[in-house]
Amino acid sequence: MVVKIYGDENMGDEENIKDIDFSYNKTDVEKMLEYCMDEYSQCISIDRKLSMCAENNSKVKKQFNSLCEMEYENCRSSNNESTWHYLKDEKC
């Protein structure tokens, strides 16, 4: 994220604006979680928000409130074993 900071009012317009990048202090985990939340926010605006059943690679089933919720959990997970896959549009 880059934020524009305004400096001394006596400076010219080009000298008056400074770009500060706040991402340099973030860990890789923080950057990944921010990316996941951005993706989720975009998805939820178009998702049909219907309850659904998903299954992971270990054949464990789990109920999600939406496809976006499932994708968000997949994004946050660093363990491929727990990756969820759409199964059906009804309760598990």
C-alpha positions in Angstrom: 0.0 0.0 0.0 1.4 3.4 -1.0 0.1 6.5 0.8 0.7 10.0 -0.3 1.9 12.4 2.4 1.9 16.1 1.9 5.0 18.0 3.1 5.8 21.6 3.4 3.2 23.9 1.9 5.9 26.2 0.6 7.3 23.5 -1.7 6.2 23.0 -5.3 3.5 20.5 -6.1 5.9 17.7 -7.2 8.1 18.2 -4.1 5.1 18.5 -1.8 4.0 14.9 -2.2 6.0 12.0 -0.8 5.1 8.3 -1.4 5.4 6.1 1.6 5.2 2.3 1.1 3.8 0.7 4.2 4.2 -2.9 2.8 7.9 -3.1 3.7 7.1 -3.7 7.4 4.7 -6.6 6.7 5.6 -10.2 7.0 5.0 -12.7 4.2 2.1 -14.1 6.3 0.5 -10.6 6.7 0.8 -9.9 3.0 -0.8 -13.3 2.2 -3.6 -12.7 4.6 -4.2 -9.3 3.1 -4.3 -10.8 -0.4 -6.8 -13.5 0.8 -9.0 -10.8 2.3 -8.9 -8.7 -0.9 -9.9 -11.8 -2.9 -12.7 -12.6 -0.5 -14.0 -9.1 -0.6 -14.2 -9.1 -4.4 -15.8 -12.6 -4.4 -18.4 -11.9 -1.8 -19.8 -9.0 -3.9 -20.8 -11.4 -6.6 -21.3 -14.7 -4.8 -24.7 -16.3 -4.6 -24.3 -16.9 -0.8 -25.9 -20.3 -0.7 -24.9 -22.9 1.8 -22.7 -25.6 0.3 -20.8 -28.8 1.2 -17.1 -29.2 0.5 -14.7 -32.0 1.0 -10.9 -31.9 1.5 -8.2 -34.3 0.2 -8.7 -36.5 3.3 -12.4 -36.9 2.4 -13.5 -34.8 5.4 -16.7 -32.9 4.7 -17.4 -29.4 5.9 -20.3 -27.0 5.5 -19.6 -23.4 4.2 -22.0 -20.5 4.0 -20.7 -19.6 0.5 -18.2 -20.5 -2.2 -16.2 -17.4 -1.2 -15.9 -18.6 2.4 -14.5 -21.9 1.2 -12.0 -20.2 -1.2 -10.9 -17.8 1.6 -10.1 -20.7 3.9 -8.2 -22.4 1.1 -6.2 -19.2 0.5 -5.3 -18.9 4.2 -4.3 -22.5 4.5 -0.7 -23.4 3.9 -1.5 -27.1 4.2 -2.5 -28.7 0.9 -4.1 -31.6 2.9 -6.8 -29.3 4.0 -7.7 -27.8 0.6 -11.4 -27.8 0.2 -13.3 -28.7 -3.0 -16.9 -28.0 -3.8 -19.1 -31.1 -3.4 -22.7 -30.1 -3.5 -25.2 -27.2 -3.0 -26.8 -28.7 0.1 -25.9 -29.6 3.7 -23.3 -32.3 4.2 
